[in-house]
């Protein structure tokens, strides 16, 4: 067929520069602890990723569509300001959010290379093919790896780069982890590069609560799915009927907390670890924090990480922020 179909999309692996804990290590340190907790990244096996996709379509879950509308409104200004030669996206997923930017690129005749960076090659290739079908000028050059495993081996080239971390995923990090991740990103950037960050904002607790407790129960399924991940990966024998999804907004910490609450006394056997874990009725596993920011806490985080905020795009009806920042 024609030229762009022949353009194969090839993923380049990014070797980690930090050793990241294995599932076994995370479970040993987090589940076999007095306050049981697990890193949120373990939600995202194939089923978990599909469930998250479904969450985004639930009427109560506002973040995805709010950020999307904001990005659509701000895309032209962002592209005109940065004039990127490369767009590097951390945690690109199915590359759905980015479409508005490429539309603006077409209109402004700015033709950056798109560099999605995520763990799943197949998803990046499939999404990349769809994108380059729609935007025929687009070159897609994915990087495959875990962006929390150190960025030292990221092949960042000279020229104007727009780095992006969208979706509000920064909220899954503690304040300290968030600052340290942004600081690491800062280390890749030259003075003309810019970072676009999507972050959810503090808002009416009822709106927050509803977003993580959709009536259709998709978020509950998503939360419980982590038990299936543990059963499969560590040959454990969690019975999900013994656990309940419990998510609430903690206004002192400005964060949503998701838990799985154990409804009876029980022992769970982990064959791969050759040990069991005992639960008492009422015990909880914290599976996720999702921090919500204010203008001030966002500015503080950027400042600590060595950035200066250039533009702050925000939605009003349901607060959400897109922050464009550059190295200070
Ligand atoms: C993908 C991390 C932005 O924190 O809102 C959705 C994940 N958890 N519902 C979020 C999530 C429960 C989501 N992020």
Boltz pocket constraint, residues with backbone or C-beta under 6 A from the ligand:
constraints:
  - pocket:
      binder: B
      contacts: [[A, 55], [A, 63], [A, 167], [A, 168], [A, 169], [A, 171], [A, 172], [A, 211], [A, 212], [A, 219], [A, 288], [A, 289], [A, 290]]
      max_distance: 6.0
